[in-house]
Amino acid sequence: MHHVLSYRGPTLTFLRGEQGTEFCLAASAEWHESNHYWGSDECYALQILPLFHVIESGPKLLYLNMSIRGYPKGVRAGRNPSKPAISVNEAFNIVEYSGIPYTLHSVEVWGCGNTQHR
């Protein structure tokens, strides 16, 4: 979390789950913790495996909360806050897609900016 929140540029976050599922969250700006959804028109939630497709895209798509009490904790993606398309629980051991939970095997975040974003 320290390295992700300290990076000031766009990122790709890969979420690998059981049964060969893989998702990608494309953030056009730096990650930050908030009780509100954030992001620009260039944010995407993608399913990579077993089939590639864009789940959702657009502004106010991403959410990260690990410490603000009274709000859901974890990572979420989707335009409907009460029913996110993708969510990762606070313990980072379950990724849920369209209401189906998968054991989360790994999370990988790639910085996609230049050296100034480090």
Buried (B, 14 or more C-beta within 10 A) or exposed (E): EEEBEEBEBBBBBBBBBEEEBBBBBBBBBBBEEEEEBBBBEBBBBBBBEEEEEEBBBEBBBBBBBEEEEEEBBBBBBBBEEEEBBBBBBEEBEBBBBEEEBBEBEEBEBEBBBEEEBE
